[in-house]
Amino acid sequence: MRTVKFFTSPLILTVVIYLLLIQNLILKGSFEVYRFSEYEYIYKYGTYISKVCVYIGLLLSLASPLIIWLQTKNNFKKFKVILAIAFLPAFYHVLLFILSKFN
């Protein structure tokens, strides 16, 4: 029970969201070495896993307000800044999706 509270604490959740999103930038260049070699499967599966982690980070970013509210119902107003920072990636992608539909 204690480890569940650790992983769903607002600050840890925000850090996990950003780590899942940033790992794509770091690992994308690392997998390029294997793109045209005999180990092409490393590039293929590495980029696939990296994209899956990004989508998990975006889903966590969308779900973070609900998760934070369920954990801190009484002290929800204390976590407004962390909530805004955690929701920022999801807001960015939703805004890009809406703007791309108008073009």
C-alpha positions as CSV (number, residue, x, y, z in Angstrom):
1,M,0.0,0.0,0.0
2,R,2.8,2.4,0.8
3,T,4.6,1.8,-2.5
4,V,1.3,2.6,-4.3
5,K,1.1,5.9,-2.6
6,F,4.7,6.6,-3.5
7,F,4.1,6.0,-7.2
8,T,0.8,8.0,-7.2
9,S,2.1,11.0,-5.3
10,P,1.7,14.1,-7.4
11,L,5.3,15.0,-7.6
12,I,6.5,11.5,-8.5
13,L,3.7,11.2,-11.1
14,T,4.8,14.5,-12.7
15,V,8.5,13.4,-12.8
16,V,7.5,10.0,-14.3
17,I,5.4,11.7,-17.0
18,Y,8.3,13.9,-18.1
19,L,10.8,11.0,-17.9
20,L,8.6,9.0,-20.2
21,L,8.4,11.9,-22.7
22,I,12.1,12.8,-22.5
23,Q,13.4,9.3,-23.0
24,N,12.3,9.5,-26.7
25,L,14.7,12.4,-27.3
26,I,17.6,10.6,-25.7
27,L,17.1,7.1,-27.1
28,K,16.1,8.2,-30.6
29,G,19.6,9.1,-31.5
30,S,21.1,6.0,-29.8
31,F,19.0,3.7,-32.0
32,E,20.1,5.4,-35.3
33,V,23.4,3.6,-35.2
34,Y,21.6,0.3,-35.8
35,R,19.3,1.5,-38.6
36,F,21.3,0.2,-41.5
37,S,23.3,-2.6,-39.9
38,E,22.8,-6.3,-39.4
39,Y,21.2,-5.4,-36.0
40,E,18.3,-3.6,-37.6
41,Y,15.9,-5.3,-35.2
42,I,17.4,-3.2,-32.4
43,Y,16.4,-0.1,-34.2
44,K,13.0,-1.4,-35.1
45,Y,12.0,-2.6,-31.6
46,G,13.8,0.2,-29.8
47,T,12.0,2.9,-31.6
48,Y,8.7,1.0,-31.2
49,I,9.2,0.7,-27.4
50,S,10.2,4.4,-27.2
51,K,7.0,5.5,-29.0
52,V,4.9,3.3,-26.7
53,C,6.6,5.0,-23.7
54,V,5.7,8.4,-25.1
55,Y,2.1,7.4,-25.5
56,I,2.0,6.0,-22.0
57,G,3.4,9.4,-20.8
58,L,0.7,11.2,-22.7
59,L,-2.1,9.0,-21.3
60,L,-0.7,9.5,-17.8
61,S,-0.6,13.3,-18.4
62,L,-4.3,13.2,-19.4
63,A,-5.2,11.1,-16.4
64,S,-3.0,13.0,-13.9
65,P,-5.7,15.4,-12.8
66,L,-8.0,12.5,-11.9
67,I,-5.2,10.6,-10.2
68,I,-4.1,13.6,-8.2
69,W,-7.7,14.4,-7.2
70,L,-8.3,10.9,-6.0
71,Q,-5.2,10.9,-3.9
72,T,-5.6,14.4,-2.4
73,K,-9.3,15.2,-2.2
74,N,-8.9,17.4,0.9
75,N,-5.7,19.1,-0.1
76,F,-6.3,19.4,-3.8
77,K,-5.7,23.2,-3.9
78,K,-2.2,22.7,-2.7
79,F,-1.3,20.8,-5.8
80,K,-2.5,23.3,-8.4
81,V,1.0,24.1,-9.8
82,I,2.0,20.4,-9.9
83,L,-1.3,19.6,-11.6
84,A,-0.7,22.3,-14.3
85,I,2.8,21.1,-14.9
86,A,1.7,17.4,-15.2
87,F,-1.2,18.3,-17.5
88,L,0.9,20.5,-19.8
89,P,2.1,17.8,-22.2
90,A,-1.5,16.5,-22.8
91,F,-2.7,20.1,-23.3
92,Y,0.0,20.7,-25.8
93,H,-0.8,17.6,-27.9
94,V,-4.6,18.3,-27.7
95,L,-3.9,21.8,-28.9
96,L,-1.7,20.6,-31.8
97,F,-4.4,18.1,-32.8
98,I,-7.1,20.8,-32.8
99,L,-4.9,23.2,-34.8
100,S,-4.0,20.6,-37.3
101,K,-7.7,19.9,-38.0
102,F,-8.2,23.5,-39.1
103,N,-5.5,23.5,-41.8
